[in-house]
Amino acid sequence: MLVISAGIAEIQTSGKIKLQCMICCGEYSGVLHLCIPKHLALQLKLKALEEREVTLADGSRQLIPYAGPVKVNFSNCTAFVGVMILWEMKCF
């Protein structure tokens, strides 16, 4: 059974820019990167360090910008993670 956690996370860059946003995550997803839409990357003033290849849900592969690290505070936990900058996403 996959347990989904949802809540408000605070994301902070080394430049001390902070944003609060709603996130959802699976407790045993094994995720090592934060995926954010381009408009959040612009607000955080993130600059791509390199491009990384990702495999999408439909099996196709794409190169997308990678930035980081950013500090994420969520549910009394703190982590430093890399950021995959994706196109505009819609919440369902």
Contacts in CASP RR format, 6 or more apart in sequence:
PFRMAT RR
TARGET T0000
AUTHOR 0000-0000-0000
METHOD contacts of the structure
MODEL  1
MLVISAGIAEIQTSGKIKLQCMICCGEYSGVLHLCIPKHLALQLKLKALE
EREVTLADGSRQLIPYAGPVKVNFSNCTAFVGVMILWEMKCF
2 26 0 8 1.000
2 27 0 8 1.000
2 28 0 8 1.000
2 29 0 8 1.000
3 26 0 8 1.000
3 27 0 8 1.000
3 28 0 8 1.000
4 24 0 8 1.000
4 25 0 8 1.000
4 26 0 8 1.000
4 27 0 8 1.000
5 24 0 8 1.000
5 25 0 8 1.000
5 26 0 8 1.000
5 27 0 8 1.000
5 75 0 8 1.000
6 22 0 8 1.000
6 23 0 8 1.000
6 24 0 8 1.000
6 25 0 8 1.000
7 22 0 8 1.000
7 23 0 8 1.000
7 24 0 8 1.000
7 74 0 8 1.000
7 75 0 8 1.000
8 20 0 8 1.000
8 21 0 8 1.000
8 22 0 8 1.000
8 23 0 8 1.000
8 74 0 8 1.000
9 20 0 8 1.000
9 21 0 8 1.000
9 22 0 8 1.000
9 23 0 8 1.000
9 72 0 8 1.000
9 73 0 8 1.000
9 74 0 8 1.000
10 18 0 8 1.000
10 19 0 8 1.000
10 20 0 8 1.000
10 72 0 8 1.000
10 73 0 8 1.000
10 74 0 8 1.000
11 18 0 8 1.000
11 19 0 8 1.000
11 20 0 8 1.000
11 21 0 8 1.000
11 34 0 8 1.000
11 36 0 8 1.000
11 40 0 8 1.000
11 44 0 8 1.000
11 70 0 8 1.000
11 71 0 8 1.000
11 72 0 8 1.000
12 18 0 8 1.000
12 19 0 8 1.000
12 70 0 8 1.000
12 71 0 8 1.000
12 72 0 8 1.000
12 73 0 8 1.000
13 44 0 8 1.000
13 45 0 8 1.000
13 46 0 8 1.000
13 68 0 8 1.000
13 70 0 8 1.000
13 71 0 8 1.000
14 69 0 8 1.000
15 45 0 8 1.000
17 43 0 8 1.000
17 44 0 8 1.000
17 45 0 8 1.000
19 40 0 8 1.000
19 43 0 8 1.000
19 44 0 8 1.000
21 40 0 8 1.000
23 74 0 8 1.000
25 31 0 8 1.000
25 74 0 8 1.000
32 81 0 8 1.000
32 82 0 8 1.000
33 66 0 8 1.000
33 81 0 8 1.000
33 82 0 8 1.000
33 83 0 8 1.000
33 84 0 8 1.000
34 70 0 8 1.000
34 72 0 8 1.000
34 81 0 8 1.000
34 82 0 8 1.000
34 83 0 8 1.000
34 84 0 8 1.000
35 83 0 8 1.000
35 84 0 8 1.000
35 86 0 8 1.000
36 44 0 8 1.000
36 83 0 8 1.000
36 84 0 8 1.000
36 85 0 8 1.000
36 86 0 8 1.000
37 85 0 8 1.000
37 86 0 8 1.000
37 87 0 8 1.000
37 88 0 8 1.000
37 89 0 8 1.000
38 85 0 8 1.000
38 86 0 8 1.000
38 87 0 8 1.000
38 88 0 8 1.000
39 88 0 8 1.000
41 65 0 8 1.000
41 67 0 8 1.000
41 83 0 8 1.000
41 85 0 8 1.000
44 70 0 8 1.000
46 67 0 8 1.000
46 68 0 8 1.000
46 70 0 8 1.000
46 83 0 8 1.000
46 85 0 8 1.000
47 67 0 8 1.000
48 65 0 8 1.000
48 66 0 8 1.000
48 67 0 8 1.000
48 85 0 8 1.000
49 66 0 8 1.000
49 67 0 8 1.000
49 68 0 8 1.000
50 65 0 8 1.000
50 66 0 8 1.000
51 63 0 8 1.000
51 64 0 8 1.000
51 65 0 8 1.000
51 66 0 8 1.000
52 63 0 8 1.000
52 64 0 8 1.000
52 66 0 8 1.000
52 84 0 8 1.000
53 61 0 8 1.000
53 62 0 8 1.000
53 63 0 8 1.000
54 61 0 8 1.000
54 62 0 8 1.000
54 63 0 8 1.000
54 64 0 8 1.000
54 84 0 8 1.000
55 61 0 8 1.000
56 62 0 8 1.000
64 84 0 8 1.000
64 85 0 8 1.000
64 86 0 8 1.000
65 84 0 8 1.000
65 85 0 8 1.000
66 82 0 8 1.000
66 83 0 8 1.000
66 84 0 8 1.000
66 85 0 8 1.000
67 82 0 8 1.000
67 83 0 8 1.000
67 85 0 8 1.000
68 81 0 8 1.000
68 82 0 8 1.000
68 83 0 8 1.000
69 80 0 8 1.000
69 81 0 8 1.000
69 82 0 8 1.000
70 80 0 8 1.000
70 81 0 8 1.000
70 82 0 8 1.000
70 83 0 8 1.000
71 78 0 8 1.000
71 79 0 8 1.000
71 80 0 8 1.000
72 78 0 8 1.000
72 79 0 8 1.000
72 80 0 8 1.000
72 81 0 8 1.000
END
